[in-house]
Amino acid sequence: MKYWQAFLFYLAAFLFQPFLYGLIPSAGINLNLILCLTVIFTFVYDEVLPGLFFGPIFGLLTDIMYGQYIGPFAFAIAVTGVVVFIIKEYFNTENVLNAVIMLVGSTVIFVTVMWIIYSISDNSYSYMYAVRVLPVQLIFNTAAGTLLYLILIKKAVKHRKDRYFR
């Protein structure tokens, strides 16, 4: 994937994500499009720069625009992207079940890192609150990430009709 295409995906996710709060009535829980893009771009493509570069940048922009503190969202996205990059060697990237497992695991990692950062900064929400909202967030992130995976995997995998496929 070209960098400008990844930038447009992240820009669309950054602009579209705040509007989803009103569209999906889920007690303030929302899917995290920037996390989904970071995980899918890092997992699917061999070139990891779009996921590991644009994810934290747009995470920082999300912190600046909508966050209580500047930096935790970007740091959690970066940690999650690096973990996906390290673990993806052990997964078959062409299997949708592996992508679902990666999305579920990365959402749990993201929520845990966010909780650790907020607990260090003396924020009062407990890990049980993070775990309480986790099932709905897992459903939303997995559904959106799987849809993105199914769209983007067609561009990343060589086709068997290709004469260079061996």
C-alpha positions in Angstrom: 0.0 0.0 0.0 1.2 3.4 -0.9 1.8 5.9 2.0 -0.7 8.4 0.6 -3.4 5.8 0.5 -2.7 4.8 4.2 -2.7 8.5 5.1 -6.2 8.9 3.5 -7.5 5.9 5.4 -6.2 7.3 8.7 -7.5 10.8 7.9 -11.0 9.4 7.1 -10.9 7.3 10.3 -9.9 10.4 12.3 -12.6 12.5 10.8 -15.3 9.8 10.9 -14.7 8.4 14.4 -16.3 11.2 16.5 -19.5 10.9 14.5 -19.9 7.3 15.5 -20.6 8.1 19.1 -24.1 9.4 18.3 -24.8 6.7 15.7 -24.2 3.7 17.9 -26.1 3.8 21.2 -23.7 1.8 23.4 -23.4 3.7 26.6 -20.5 5.8 25.3 -18.5 2.8 24.1 -17.2 3.2 20.5 -15.2 1.3 18.0 -11.6 2.5 17.6 -11.0 2.9 13.9 -7.4 4.1 14.4 -6.6 1.0 16.4 -8.2 -1.2 13.8 -6.3 0.4 10.9 -3.0 0.2 12.8 -3.5 -3.5 13.6 -4.7 -4.4 10.1 -2.0 -2.4 8.3 0.8 -3.8 10.5 -0.6 -7.4 10.3 -1.4 -7.6 6.5 1.4 -5.7 4.8 5.0 -6.6 4.9 5.8 -2.9 4.9 4.9 -1.8 8.4 5.6 1.9 8.2 2.0 3.0 7.4 0.7 1.3 10.5 3.5 2.1 12.9 4.0 5.7 11.7 0.5 7.0 10.9 -1.2 5.2 13.9 0.7 7.1 16.6 0.5 10.3 14.7 -3.2 10.2 14.3 -3.4 8.8 17.9 -1.6 12.0 19.0 -4.1 14.1 17.0 -6.9 12.2 18.7 -5.4 13.0 22.1 -5.0 16.7 21.2 -8.6 17.0 19.9 -10.6 14.7 22.2 -8.4 13.4 25.0 -8.0 14.3 28.7 -4.3 14.1 28.4 -1.9 14.4 25.4 -0.1 11.3 24.6 -1.7 8.2 26.1 -3.7 7.2 23.1 -0.7 7.6 20.8 1.5 5.6 23.1 -1.0 2.8 23.5 -1.4 2.7 19.7 2.4 2.5 19.2 2.8 -0.3 21.8 -0.1 -2.2 20.3 1.4 -1.8 16.8 4.8 -3.0 17.9 3.3 -6.0 19.6 1.4 -6.9 16.4 4.6 -6.4 14.4 6.5 -8.8 16.7 3.7 -11.4 16.9 2.7 -11.4 13.2 5.6 -13.7 12.3 3.8 -16.6 14.0 0.5 -16.1 12.3 -0.7 -16.8 8.7 -1.8 -13.3 7.5 -4.0 -14.8 4.8 -6.4 -16.4 7.3 -9.3 -14.3 8.5 -9.4 -16.2 11.8 -5.9 -15.2 12.6 -6.8 -11.6 11.9 -9.8 -11.9 14.3 -7.5 -13.3 16.9 -5.1 -10.5 16.3 -7.8 -7.8 16.6 -9.2 -9.3 19.8 -5.7 -9.5 21.4 -4.7 -6.1 20.3 -7.9 -4.5 21.7 -7.1 -6.1 25.1 -3.5 -4.9 24.9 -4.7 -1.4 24.0 -7.2 -1.2 26.8 -4.6 -2.5 29.3 -1.9 0.0 28.2 -4.5 2.8 28.4 -5.4 1.7 31.9 -1.8 1.5 33.0 -1.1 5.0 31.7 -4.2 6.5 33.4 -3.4 4.7 36.6 0.1 6.1 36.7 -1.4 9.6 36.1 -3.7 9.2 39.2 -6.9 8.8 37.2 -9.6 7.2 39.2 -11.0 4.6 36.9 -10.3 1.0 37.8 -9.3 -1.9 35.7 -12.7 -3.5 36.3 -14.3 -0.6 34.5 -12.0 -1.2 31.6 -12.9 -4.9 31.6 -16.6 -4.1 31.9 -16.7 -2.1 28.7 -14.3 -4.5 26.9 -16.8 -7.0 25.5 -18.7 -4.3 23.5 -15.5 -2.7 22.4 -14.2 -6.2 21.3 -17.3 -6.7 19.2 -17.1 -3.3 17.5 -13.4 -3.4 16.9 -13.5 -7.0 15.6 -16.3 -6.3 13.2 -14.8 -3.2 11.8 -11.3 -4.7 11.7 -12.5 -7.8 10.0 -14.3 -5.7 7.3 -11.1 -3.7 6.8 -9.1 -6.9 6.6 -11.4 -8.4 4.0 -11.1 -5.3 1.9 -7.4 -4.8 2.2 -6.2 -8.4 2.0 -7.2 -8.5 -1.7 -4.5 -5.9 -2.4 -1.8 -7.5 -0.3 -2.0 -11.2 -1.4 -0.7 -12.4 -4.8 -3.4 -14.0 -6.9 -3.0 -17.5 -8.2 -3.9 -16.3 -11.7 -0.8 -14.2 -11.6 2.0 -15.7 -13.8 4.6 -14.9 -11.2 2.8 -16.9 -8.5 4.9 -20.0 -7.5 
